[in-house]
Amino acid sequence: MITSRLQVSGVVPAVLGCMFSIAGFAVTGTLAESVTSVVQPQTVEIPHRELANVHCAEPVIACAPVTPSTASTGGKTVPRRRFQRGTLIIRGKQPMRCGIFREDVLQSNGTFKRMQRCVVLGPVSSLSERAAWKVFQPYLDRVNANLKLPPKSGKTLEQFVQEWRSNVAVNLKGSTTRAAESHLRAHIIPKLGSLSLTEINTKTVQAFVAYLATGGRSRKTVENVLLTLSSILRVAKAWDYACGNFSLADITLPREGIKKEQRCFTDEEAGKIIAAAPEPFSTILAVTSVLGLRIGEVLALRISDLDFARKVIRVRQSVDSATRLPQAVKSQASSADVPMPTQLETRLRAHLLKHDGESELLFANRKGRPFSANKLREKQLHPLLVKLGIPRGGFHSMRHGAASSLLADGATPAVVQKQLRHSDPRITLGIYGHVVGNQQRDAVEHRSARIAQYGVN
């Protein structure tokens, strides 16, 4: 006859001693034996014919021990992260209520170290136990809110880049992806690809910067490569991969070299180029130089983007230089309306009279596709510059020329920023801060005249 039912809860038998008899023999469990069985689970074999006489309060479930765990740690054993309930204690000569809890802190190698924390809540004389729990609870909520699996580790940068290509790069602009792939292929993968993500820290990246700088690369090139690396590592952290500590702010970059002046066409040069160019190239150059648009934006203009009633041109898309497919403009600020001067309006109306109407594009080749900016530069612009005896420059030199001319005529940086559609005024000032406007020139002339007047004996 069974005198006490076998209590089974999960994997651990009842801790308190119990005694039951099966078919004439007795099994006695003591507290010490029960505690030992928790640490080292034991198996009790019962004859099959006697199983019918055993009644369990709960079903017996076979499972592995829950601690320790090796989930997502590359085979390393780490302690299981537990829900923290905390403990209140009183300590100190002037009795203070303190809260104690444990927190798992991520180490640089991707593992967690369990740290005990103690928070002073207030003096016993003015803080009851219930009030202390209320003050202590936010600390426990913060720790418990962060309960999650340890970050995945053990993956090299080159392995993660494959994931990044499959899931992130496909969603980026074509030009952005091509630049990133160039940085990966030429610099990042050969030097850092074999390192695990946890090994890429500030010290490692600083050595990488030194390697790039000694190769004669400019500061701008180093910055662009680092931005690609930082972007990829930021994705890795967002995907819960264990990564080394790395911040661009902590990196010492190479010194600035001698800055070259941006090539820009003067108004006289631009006028000569437009007058000598054949159509429709002449009108393309006119729109580029007068409005300061990017060549990709000019080649992507549609007939519907011309608003002759309001005398504006809507800039909404750009042509990718490699695929020649329309895409979104460079930034949100680049999508804007720009004014249409009277001279340009006359030229555009004349161009539309010759348009075949088969393509929605304002400028299209014989196949109805956008022109190639590279071919226009090589086959049209550069030969024309040689013929006119004008120093070499590209389509962007016309954009620079438009901005420089506006600033020299006294336009404020805010007006120039709006015309060029820069997302930040610092970009405008950084590129065109060297331009000496009429107001600045007049101010210096007046001061120089006063100094010369007072200097007369």
TIMARBA-289804 format. One record per residue (C-alpha): z negated, y negated, x. Coordinates in steps of 0.05 Angstrom, whole numbers, padded with zeros to 5 digits, always signed. Layout:
ZYX;...
END
This chain:
+00000+00000+00000;+00019-00069+00027;-00044-00111+00034;-00010-00176+00058;+00063-00195+00051;+00103-00210+00114;+00116-00286+00116;+00182-00305+00149;+00204-00378+00155;+00268-00388+00195;+00255-00355+00261;+00181-00362+00272;+00132-00313+00241;+00067-00337+00210;+00020-00366+00262;-00044-00344+00228;-00064-00273+00238;-00044-00224+00184;-00051-00149+00173;-00008-00103+00132;+00000-00028+00127;+00065+00011+00120;+00063+00085+00103;-00005+00098+00132;-00004+00056+00196;-00030-00015+00207;-00002-00074+00247;-00053-00129+00264;-00031-00198+00287;-00078-00246+00322;-00071-00321+00333;-00058-00312+00407;-00005-00258+00395;+00029-00302+00342;+00032-00362+00390;+00060-00317+00444;+00114-00293+00395;+00135-00364+00383;+00150-00375+00457;+00178-00305+00468;+00205-00277+00402;+00193-00202+00394;+00228-00151+00351;+00189-00101+00309;+00228-00039+00290;+00212-00010+00221;+00240+00057+00198;+00296+00051+00148;+00259+00092+00095;+00200+00044+00098;+00241-00020+00087;+00236-00012+00011;+00160-00022+00017;+00166-00089+00054;+00168-00152+00011;+00186-00219+00044;+00168-00286+00015;+00233-00314+00045;+00297-00281+00069;+00300-00263+00142;+00355-00304+00177;+00379-00285+00246;+00391-00346+00290;+00386-00369+00362;+00329-00413+00387;+00341-00486+00371;+00315-00512+00437;+00342-00525+00488;+00414-00545+00469;+00478-00548+00510;+00522-00584+00459;+00574-00629+00490;+00540-00632+00558;+00588-00591+00600;+00542-00531+00600;+00480-00569+00622;+00415-00556+00585;+00385-00618+00553;+00325-00626+00508;+00338-00629+00434;+00332-00699+00406;+00277-00699+00354;+00259-00744+00296;+00202-00789+00319;+00142-00797+00273;+00099-00832+00325;+00025-00833+00337;-00027-00888+00331;-00082-00893+00384;-00136-00942+00402;-00145-00963+00475;-00172-01018+00520;-00239-01053+00530;-00220-01098+00472;-00197-01044+00424;-00123-01050+00409;-00081-01008+00363;-00020-00979+00399;+00038-00938+00376;+00066-00882+00419;+00134-00849+00411;+00187-00817+00454;+00257-00842+00467;+00317-00808+00499;+00348-00854+00551;+00420-00843+00574;+00425-00834+00650;+00484-00852+00694;+00505-00779+00700;+00514-00771+00625;+00448-00735+00611;+00386-00759+00574;+00316-00768+00601;+00259-00768+00552;+00213-00828+00562;+00146-00841+00528;+00139-00911+00500;+00076-00948+00481;+00076-01010+00436;+00016-01055+00429;+00010-01071+00354;-00053-01114+00350;-00129-01115+00355;-00169-01065+00315;-00213-01121+00288;-00155-01154+00250;-00106-01097+00240;-00121-01039+00195;-00090-00970+00205;-00044-00979+00146;-00022-01048+00171;-00011-01019+00241;+00036-00966+00213;+00075-01020+00177;+00083-01059+00243;+00099-00995+00281;+00152-00970+00232;+00211-01015+00256;+00205-00985+00326;+00209-00915+00298;+00268-00934+00253;+00307-00961+00313;+00296-00897+00354;+00312-00850+00296;+00374-00890+00277;+00403-00873+00345;+00395-00798+00336;+00462-00768+00353;+00494-00718+00399;+00494-00734+00473;+00558-00767+00498;+00612-00719+00521;+00617-00716+00597;+00655-00679+00651;+00724-00706+00633;+00764-00741+00687;+00799-00807+00677;+00867-00775+00681;+00848-00725+00627;+00822-00780+00581;+00885-00821+00592;+00924-00764+00559;+00881-00773+00497;+00889-00848+00500;+00965-00841+00503;+00966-00795+00443;+00919-00835+00398;+00918-00907+00421;+00980-00925+00461;+01026-00905+00404;+00996-00961+00361;+01005-01016+00413;+01064-01063+00421;+01120-01035+00464;+01112-01088+00518;+01037-01076+00521;+01046-01001+00528;+01099-01008+00582;+01054-01055+00623;+00995-01007+00616;+01037-00947+00636;+01061-00985+00697;+00990-00999+00718;+00969-00927+00706;+01028-00897+00744;+01026-00944+00804;+00952-00958+00814;+00900-00929+00768;+00917-00854+00765;+00933-00845+00840;+00867-00878+00860;+00818-00863+00804;+00850-00807+00763;+00811-00750+00795;+00743-00783+00783;+00700-00765+00723;+00687-00820+00673;+00614-00824+00695;+00635-00838+00767;+00674-00900+00749;+00621-00953+00757;+00618-01024+00784;+00616-01001+00856;+00676-00955+00848;+00717-01009+00813;+00699-01060+00866;+00726-01013+00919;+00789-01005+00876;+00797-01081+00875;+00791-01084+00950;+00845-01030+00956;+00892-01070+00910;+00879-01135+00947;+00893-01106+01016;+00961-01084+00990;+00982-01157+00984;+00978-01160+00908;+00962-01226+00875;+00898-01242+00838;+00937-01242+00773;+00964-01172+00786;+00893-01147+00801;+00867-01179+00737;+00921-01146+00695;+00907-01077+00725;+00832-01085+00713;+00844-01106+00641;+00883-01042+00630;+00827-01000+00661;+00773-01036+00623;+00810-01027+00557;+00817-00952+00568;+00743-00944+00587;+00722-00985+00526;+00758-00934+00482;+00724-00877+00519;+00655-00907+00504;+00674-00918+00432;+00692-00844+00427;+00622-00824+00453;+00644-00804+00523;+00592-00815+00578;+00619-00869+00623;+00593-00905+00684;+00566-00975+00679;+00623-01023+00692;+00632-01096+00673;+00689-01143+00692;+00639-01199+00700;+00606-01162+00758;+00671-01153+00797;+00689-01200+00854;+00764-01214+00850;+00810-01236+00907;+00815-01310+00921;+00871-01350+00889;+00932-01357+00934;+00976-01418+00939;+00998-01431+00868;+01073-01440+00858;+01098-01493+00812;+01130-01467+00749;+01205-01476+00749;+01225-01520+00691;+01292-01551+00673;+01293-01626+00666;+01323-01658+00604;+01385-01676+00646;+01393-01604+00670;+01383-01575+00601;+01435-01623+00572;+01487-01603+00624;+01474-01529+00614;+01480-01533+00538;+01544-01575+00543;+01578-01526+00591;+01557-01461+00555;+01604-01426+00506;+01583-01412+00434;+01539-01380+00408;+01503-01383+00476;+01504-01459+00474;+01466-01460+00408;+01417-01407+00433;+01402-01452+00493;+01395-01513+00448;+01342-01480+00404;+01305-01453+00465;+01303-01519+00504;+01292-01568+00446;+01237-01528+00410;+01207-01491+00469;+01213-01423+00435;+01209-01358+00473;+01277-01326+00482;+01255-01264+00443;+01236-01308+00384;+01303-01345+00386;+01343-01280+00386;+01301-01254+00327;+01312-01314+00282;+01342-01299+00214;+01385-01343+00171;+01329-01345+00120;+01282-01374+00173;+01321-01440+00171;+01293-01488+00119;+01340-01547+00117;+01304-01578+00057;+01238-01584+00094;+01273-01590+00163;+01231-01534+00194;+01246-01467+00228;+01200-01409+00213;+01181-01366+00273;+01158-01298+00247;+01185-01244+00293;+01210-01230+00364;+01259-01182+00396;+01230-01130+00444;+01265-01139+00511;+01271-01063+00524;+01288-01034+00455;+01320-01097+00424;+01283-01082+00360;+01248-01137+00319;+01173-01137+00325;+01114-01182+00310;+01107-01246+00351;+01061-01249+00411;+00999-01273+00374;+00976-01298+00306;+00983-01370+00331;+01056-01356+00350;+01074-01345+00277;+01085-01417+00254;+01135-01468+00230;+01166-01517+00280;+01203-01581+00263;+01279-01582+00263;+01306-01646+00296;+01368-01679+00266;+01413-01662+00325;+01392-01590+00323;+01403-01587+00248;+01475-01611+00257;+01487-01557+00310;+01456-01502+00267;+01498-01521+00206;+01561-01518+00248;+01540-01450+00275;+01529-01422+00204;+01600-01442+00185;+01625-01393+00237;+01575-01338+00219;+01607-01275+00190;+01549-01264+00141;+01546-01190+00155;+01479-01194+00191;+01415-01228+00170;+01404-01249+00242;+01422-01320+00262;+01449-01296+00328;+01480-01225+00329;+01530-01189+00373;+01593-01155+00348;+01553-01094+00326;+01505-01136+00285;+01448-01124+00333;+01406-01177+00370;+01432-01200+00437;+01400-01172+00500;+01360-01227+00535;+01369-01193+00602;+01445-01190+00596;+01449-01262+00572;+01409-01283+00633;+01451-01243+00683;+01520-01251+00652;+01515-01321+00622;+01458-01365+00647;+01455-01350+00722;+01531-01355+00733;+01530-01421+00694;+01475-01449+00738;+01515-01431+00801;+01576-01465+00772;+01537-01529+00756;+01499-01529+00821;+01431-01527+00786;+01373-01489+00819;+01361-01420+00790;+01315-01411+00731;+01306-01367+00670;+01299-01377+00595;+01225-01389+00603;+01241-01448+00649;+01269-01482+00587;+01204-01471+00550;+01166-01500+00610;+01214-01558+00610;+01202-01573+00537;+01127-01575+00546;+01130-01617+00610;+01176-01667+00577;+01131-01674+00516;+01070-01686+00559;+01106-01736+00604;+01127-01775+00542;+01055-01783+00522;+01044-01726+00472;+00973-01702+00470;+00955-01631+00494;+00938-01613+00421;+01009-01632+00399;+01041-01592+00456;+00996-01533+00441;+01018-01534+00368;+01092-01538+00387;+01087-01482+00438;+01041-01443+00391;+00990-01424+00444;+00929-01389+00417;+00882-01429+00462;+00889-01501+00486;+00864-01479+00555;+00929-01441+00563;+00969-01505+00553;+00926-01545+00601;+00924-01489+00652;+01000-01484+00655;+01020-01557+00645;+00959-01594+00672;+01001-01617+00732;+01047-01659+00689;+01036-01734+00698;+01046-01769+00631;+01065-01842+00620;+00994-01861+00599;+00965-01832+00663;+01019-01864+00705;+01009-01933+00672;+00933-01929+00681;+00941-01914+00755;+00993-01969+00763;+00946-02021+00730;+00887-02001+00774;+00929-02003+00837;+00954-02073+00819;+00882-02098+00809;+00860-02070+00876;+00920-02103+00910;+00904-02169+00875;+00832-02170+00899;+00853-02150+00968;+00895-02213+00979;+00861-02260+01029;
END
